[in-house]
Amino acid sequence: MTITKQNRADFIGITVDCIRRLHHNYPLTIREREGQFYYVDRTGTWVVFNDDDVIYYDAVVSAERSDT
């Protein structure tokens, strides 16, 4: 499954994980701040979610939506 420009707004506050961790420090949480989308990795680093980025995931770890 993937998170892309088209569906990333649906994933705000949701944490996803991937069995085969190739490109990111999973788990990742999708966040939005001042109209810009980010994904936050397990180290707490906020990375800009560009329009051409694709995040692959296998499972939703936490469906708890929050603003933090």
KARA-V116623 format. One record per backbone hydrogen bond with DSSP energy under -0.5 kcal/mol. CO is the residue of the C=O (numbers start at 1). NH is the residue of the N-H. E is the energy in kcal/mol with one decimal. If there is no record, write none. Layout:
co:CO nh:NH e:E
co:CO nh:NH e:E
This chain:
co:1 nh:57 e:-2.2
co:3 nh:55 e:-2.3
co:4 nh:7 e:-0.6
co:4 nh:8 e:-1.7
co:7 nh:10 e:-1.2
co:8 nh:11 e:-1.3
co:9 nh:12 e:-0.9
co:11 nh:14 e:-2.5
co:11 nh:30 e:-0.6
co:14 nh:30 e:-1.9
co:15 nh:61 e:-2.2
co:15 nh:62 e:-1.5
co:16 nh:27 e:-0.6
co:16 nh:28 e:-2.4
co:17 nh:58 e:-3.0
co:17 nh:59 e:-2.0
co:19 nh:21 e:-1.0
co:20 nh:22 e:-1.3
co:24 nh:26 e:-1.2
co:25 nh:42 e:-2.1
co:28 nh:16 e:-2.9
co:29 nh:40 e:-3.0
co:30 nh:13 e:-3.8
co:31 nh:38 e:-2.9
co:33 nh:36 e:-2.0
co:36 nh:33 e:-2.6
co:37 nh:49 e:-2.7
co:38 nh:31 e:-2.7
co:39 nh:41 e:-0.5
co:39 nh:47 e:-2.3
co:40 nh:29 e:-2.2
co:41 nh:44 e:-2.0
co:45 nh:41 e:-1.8
co:45 nh:47 e:-0.5
co:47 nh:39 e:-2.3
co:48 nh:50 e:-1.1
co:50 nh:53 e:-1.5
co:54 nh:56 e:-0.6
co:55 nh:3 e:-2.3
co:59 nh:17 e:-2.6
co:59 nh:61 e:-0.7
co:62 nh:15 e:-2.5
co:63 nh:65 e:-0.8
